[in-house]
């Protein structure tokens, strides 16, 4: 039962990633009545809440893996590494950039944003694969695959050896 729950948590995390870190982040800049400073402050709160939710989901995955006596796979380790990279390196740097913009300064190019988005897309891809590659999910996929019957041609007097 644990692999099913672990798989579900990966898919919930992927949905959170798409909804909060990708769609909502872009959508808020479509609001023309808010200033850039206000939008950046909303974004800061948004990413703080999303970061907390991601840490909770990460801890949940690790607890489920431990409960199921499963070792973390390289994909699991990369997901955690990307989360640490985003939360402890990129987000603080992006917050400094936000502070500069709110203060009226123009920081250098958007390279950090592209790096964050790249890490998010990589993490999303890994989350989907991790959810699909849980042991129970793999067994279901194997049961659903079409297999040739043992004797595809059941002709009288013919055997596989004669063909």
C-alpha positions in Angstrom: 0.0 0.0 0.0 2.9 2.4 0.7 4.1 2.6 -2.9 0.6 3.8 -3.9 0.7 6.5 -1.4 4.3 7.5 -2.3 3.3 7.7 -5.9 0.2 9.8 -5.0 2.4 12.2 -3.1 4.8 12.6 -6.1 1.8 13.4 -8.3 0.4 15.9 -5.8 3.8 17.5 -5.5 4.0 17.7 -9.3 0.5 19.3 -9.4 1.6 21.9 -6.8 4.7 22.6 -8.8 2.7 23.2 -12.0 0.0 25.2 -10.4 1.9 27.3 -8.0 5.5 27.6 -9.3 4.7 27.8 -13.0 1.1 28.8 -13.8 0.3 31.1 -10.8 3.7 32.7 -11.0 3.2 33.8 -14.6 -0.5 34.6 -14.2 -0.1 37.2 -11.4 1.9 39.4 -13.8 -1.2 39.7 -16.0 -2.9 41.8 -13.3 -2.6 45.4 -14.6 -3.9 47.1 -11.5 -1.0 46.0 -9.3 2.4 47.7 -9.4 5.5 45.6 -10.1 6.6 46.0 -6.4 3.2 44.7 -5.2 3.4 41.8 -7.7 6.9 40.9 -6.4 5.7 41.0 -2.8 2.8 38.7 -3.7 5.3 36.4 -5.5 7.6 36.3 -2.4 4.7 35.2 -0.2 3.5 32.7 -2.8 7.0 31.1 -3.1 7.4 31.0 0.7 4.1 29.1 1.1 4.9 26.8 -1.8 8.4 26.2 -0.4 6.9 25.1 2.9 4.4 22.8 1.2 7.2 21.3 -0.8 9.2 20.6 2.3 6.2 18.9 3.8 5.7 16.7 0.7 9.4 15.9 0.7 9.3 14.8 4.3 6.2 12.8 3.6 7.9 11.0 0.7 10.9 10.2 2.8 8.7 8.8 5.6 6.7 6.7 3.2 9.9 5.3 1.6 11.2 4.5 5.1 7.9 2.9 6.1 7.9 0.7 2.9 11.6 -0.1 3.5 12.4 1.4 0.1 15.7 3.1 -0.6 15.6 6.5 -2.3 16.4 6.2 -6.0 18.7 8.5 -7.8 15.5 10.4 -9.0 14.4 10.9 -5.4 17.9 12.2 -4.5 17.9 14.6 -7.5 14.4 15.9 -6.5 15.7 16.7 -3.0 18.9 18.2 -4.4 16.8 20.5 -6.7 14.5 21.5 -3.8 17.5 22.4 -1.6 19.1 24.3 -4.5 15.9 26.3 -5.1 15.1 26.9 -1.5 18.5 27.6 0.0 20.4 29.2 -2.9 18.2 30.5 -5.7 15.2 31.8 -3.7 17.4 34.0 -1.4 19.2 35.4 -4.4 15.9 36.1 -6.1 14.7 37.8 -3.0 17.7 40.1 -3.0 16.9 40.8 -6.7 13.3 41.6 -5.7 14.5 44.0 -2.9 16.6 45.8 -5.5 13.6 46.2 -7.9 11.3 47.4 -5.1 14.0 49.9 -4.1 14.0 51.2 -7.7 17.2 49.7 -8.9 17.6 47.7 -12.0 19.5 44.4 -11.4 21.5 42.5 -14.0 19.7 40.2 -16.4 17.1 37.5 -15.6 19.6 34.6 -15.6 18.6 33.6 -12.0 14.9 33.3 -13.0 15.8 31.1 -16.0 17.9 28.9 -13.7 15.0 28.7 -11.2 12.6 27.8 -14.0 15.0 25.2 -15.4 15.4 23.6 -12.0 11.6 23.6 -11.6 11.0 21.9 -15.0 13.7 19.3 -14.1 12.1 18.7 -10.7 8.7 18.4 -12.3 9.9 15.9 -14.8 11.6 13.9 -12.0 8.5 14.0 -9.9 6.4 12.6 -12.7 8.9 9.8 -13.3 9.2 9.0 -9.6 5.4 8.8 -9.4 5.2 6.5 -12.4 8.2 4.3 -11.4 7.0 3.3 -7.9 7.2 -0.5 -7.6 3.4 -1.0 -7.3 2.8 1.3 -10.3 5.3 -0.7 -12.4 3.5 -4.0 -11.6 0.2 -2.5 -12.7 1.8 -1.3 -15.9 3.2 -4.7 -16.6 -0.2 -6.3 -16.0 -1.8 -3.8 -18.5 0.7 -4.5 -21.2 -0.5 -6.8 -24.0 1.4 -10.1 -24.2 1.3 -12.6 -27.0 -0.4 -15.9 -26.1 1.8 -18.9 -25.7 0.5 -20.5 -28.9 -0.6 -17.7 -31.2 -1.5 -20.1 -34.0 -3.5 -23.1 -32.9 -3.4 -25.1 -36.2 -3.9 -28.9 -36.1 -0.9 -30.8 -37.1 1.4 -27.8 -36.9 3.8 -27.1 -34.1 6.2 -24.3 -33.5 9.1 -26.7 -34.0 8.0 -27.6 -37.5 7.7 -23.9 -38.6 
